[in-house]
Amino acid sequence: TGPILEKVLGSPAQPVRQVERIILMVQKELAERLQAGPGSKAYGALSVRVRYLAECELICRVPPSAFQPPPQVESAVVRLTPRPAPTPARDPCWFSQLVCRGFSSRRKQLVNALQGLVDRQVVAAALAQLHLSPTARAEELDLPDWLALSDLLLEQTPKLAAVSGRENALG
C-alpha cells in the first residue's frame, strides 16, 4: 500500500495537491497505522509521513462478512485530506530519511538508531536542546518533534543537506 499512498499523496519533498480528499478501503491494521499517534504500537514512519502530508480519519470498519467470500482480515475505510505541512521541514528529503532511519530499529534509542547518519553526540545534544529525553525512541516523537529534530540536525551538520540526496518511499 506504500507505493499507492505515495502515488496519491506524494512525498514530503513532492506532495501531491491535486485532490481534495482521498477515500480508501484498506486492511484494518493499515488504517490503524495511518492514524496512530506517538506511543502506540501501530505508530511508525508511515504514520509520521502521512501526518506530514494529510489529515487521516477513520470513516468506518468493514467486517469480513461484508464480502463474498469473506476474507480472513478486517477492513476499514479512511479519508485522507491532503494539506500543507503545519511547519514544513527545511529539507523534506532529509526529514524523510531521518524518520525512516529512526523507525528502522524500533527498540533502539534515537542516539543509536540514527548512527551512520549523524554522530551520537550531535543527536544527544539536539535532543537536549529540544527538551526531549536523551533515551527517546522514534515512537515517542510526534510530528512537530520530528520536524524540529530534522531541522536542528540539519542546522548543526550542514553537510547533511548534500548527503540527504533522495527520499525513501512512504512505506
PLY file of the C-alpha trace (Angstrom):
ply
format ascii 1.0
element vertex 171
property float x
property float y
property float z
element edge 170
property int vertex1
property int vertex2
end_header
0.00 0.00 0.00
3.02 2.29 0.49
3.51 2.89 -3.25
-0.22 3.60 -3.70
-0.16 6.12 -0.85
2.91 7.76 -2.34
1.16 7.98 -5.71
-1.94 9.70 -4.27
-0.28 11.77 -1.50
3.20 12.26 -2.89
6.15 12.55 -0.56
7.29 15.22 1.89
9.61 16.56 -0.83
6.97 16.43 -3.58
3.45 16.44 -2.15
0.51 15.86 -4.49
-2.04 18.63 -4.06
-4.36 17.90 -7.00
-7.06 16.17 -4.96
-9.27 17.50 -2.21
-9.74 14.18 -0.42
-8.88 10.52 -0.86
-11.09 7.72 0.41
-9.56 4.27 0.62
-10.59 0.88 1.91
-7.58 -0.78 3.45
-6.79 -3.58 5.84
-7.76 -2.55 9.40
-4.16 -2.77 10.64
-3.00 -0.32 7.96
-5.81 2.10 8.86
-4.59 1.93 12.46
-1.01 2.66 11.33
-2.16 5.64 9.27
-3.98 7.12 12.28
-1.58 6.09 15.03
-0.05 8.61 17.37
3.16 8.61 19.41
3.46 5.85 21.95
1.06 3.47 20.23
2.22 0.13 18.91
0.99 0.97 15.38
2.90 4.29 15.20
5.75 4.27 12.71
7.48 6.07 9.85
4.36 5.71 7.69
2.27 7.40 10.41
4.68 10.35 10.61
4.90 10.81 6.84
1.14 10.62 6.35
0.66 13.16 9.17
3.10 15.44 7.36
1.04 15.28 4.17
-2.60 14.85 5.23
-5.24 14.57 7.91
-6.35 10.96 8.31
-9.78 10.00 9.58
-11.24 6.54 10.13
-14.68 6.54 8.50
-15.83 3.02 9.38
-14.74 -0.55 9.90
-15.80 -3.16 7.37
-16.26 -6.70 8.71
-15.25 -9.74 6.67
-18.96 -10.64 6.37
-19.41 -7.62 4.04
-17.56 -9.54 1.30
-18.31 -12.72 -0.57
-16.34 -14.86 0.05
-15.36 -13.28 3.37
-11.62 -12.53 3.70
-9.70 -13.51 6.81
-8.95 -9.88 7.66
-11.00 -6.88 8.70
-11.03 -3.77 6.54
-11.54 -0.10 7.24
-12.42 2.96 5.21
-10.19 6.00 5.75
-10.38 9.55 4.46
-7.11 11.33 3.73
-7.36 15.09 3.29
-4.12 16.43 1.80
-2.89 19.65 3.36
0.33 21.60 3.63
2.57 20.53 6.48
1.86 22.54 9.65
5.53 23.52 9.70
7.35 22.36 6.56
10.73 20.71 7.00
13.67 22.78 5.79
14.84 19.74 3.82
11.95 17.29 3.25
14.27 14.62 1.81
16.43 14.72 4.93
13.30 14.69 7.12
12.06 11.51 5.39
15.44 9.83 5.62
15.74 10.69 9.32
12.25 9.36 10.15
12.86 6.18 8.16
16.18 5.55 9.92
14.71 6.38 13.32
11.98 3.76 12.93
14.19 1.15 11.22
15.19 -0.16 14.66
12.13 0.50 16.81
13.63 -0.63 20.09
16.79 1.42 19.75
17.18 4.82 21.30
17.45 7.57 18.67
21.09 8.29 19.54
21.85 4.72 18.40
19.24 4.34 15.65
20.47 7.45 13.82
24.12 6.36 13.88
25.51 6.32 10.38
23.52 9.44 9.55
24.51 11.65 12.48
27.08 11.36 15.24
25.66 10.17 18.58
26.84 13.27 20.43
25.16 15.56 17.89
21.87 13.66 18.27
22.15 13.73 22.07
22.82 17.48 22.04
19.89 18.10 19.68
17.52 16.04 21.86
18.64 18.02 24.91
18.20 21.34 23.10
14.65 20.30 22.15
13.92 19.23 25.75
13.43 15.61 24.66
14.65 12.64 26.65
18.22 11.55 25.86
16.87 7.99 25.77
13.99 8.85 23.40
12.91 6.27 20.87
11.36 7.02 17.48
7.83 6.10 18.57
7.92 8.72 21.35
8.27 11.71 18.99
5.26 13.39 17.39
5.39 15.15 14.02
6.44 18.54 15.48
9.27 16.81 17.39
10.47 15.07 14.22
10.35 18.32 12.28
12.27 20.20 14.96
14.87 17.42 15.25
15.27 17.24 11.48
15.81 20.98 11.13
18.14 21.19 14.13
20.31 18.29 12.97
20.47 19.81 9.51
21.50 23.15 11.03
24.15 21.56 13.24
25.52 19.36 10.46
25.33 21.39 7.20
26.96 18.61 5.17
23.77 16.56 5.69
21.87 18.65 3.13
24.13 17.38 0.37
24.12 13.82 1.73
20.33 13.53 2.20
20.04 13.01 -1.55
16.99 11.03 -2.43
13.96 10.22 -0.39
12.62 6.84 0.64
9.10 5.76 -0.30
6.22 6.23 2.13
6.02 2.65 3.23
0 1
1 2
2 3
3 4
4 5
5 6
6 7
7 8
8 9
9 10
10 11
11 12
12 13
13 14
14 15
15 16
16 17
17 18
18 19
19 20
20 21
21 22
22 23
23 24
24 25
25 26
26 27
27 28
28 29
29 30
30 31
31 32
32 33
33 34
34 35
35 36
36 37
37 38
38 39
39 40
40 41
41 42
42 43
43 44
44 45
45 46
46 47
47 48
48 49
49 50
50 51
51 52
52 53
53 54
54 55
55 56
56 57
57 58
58 59
59 60
60 61
61 62
62 63
63 64
64 65
65 66
66 67
67 68
68 69
69 70
70 71
71 72
72 73
73 74
74 75
75 76
76 77
77 78
78 79
79 80
80 81
81 82
82 83
83 84
84 85
85 86
86 87
87 88
88 89
89 90
90 91
91 92
92 93
93 94
94 95
95 96
96 97
97 98
98 99
99 100
100 101
101 102
102 103
103 104
104 105
105 106
106 107
107 108
108 109
109 110
110 111
111 112
112 113
113 114
114 115
115 116
116 117
117 118
118 119
119 120
120 121
121 122
122 123
123 124
124 125
125 126
126 127
127 128
128 129
129 130
130 131
131 132
132 133
133 134
134 135
135 136
136 137
137 138
138 139
139 140
140 141
141 142
142 143
143 144
144 145
145 146
146 147
147 148
148 149
149 150
150 151
151 152
152 153
153 154
154 155
155 156
156 157
157 158
158 159
159 160
160 161
161 162
162 163
163 164
164 165
165 166
166 167
167 168
168 169
169 170
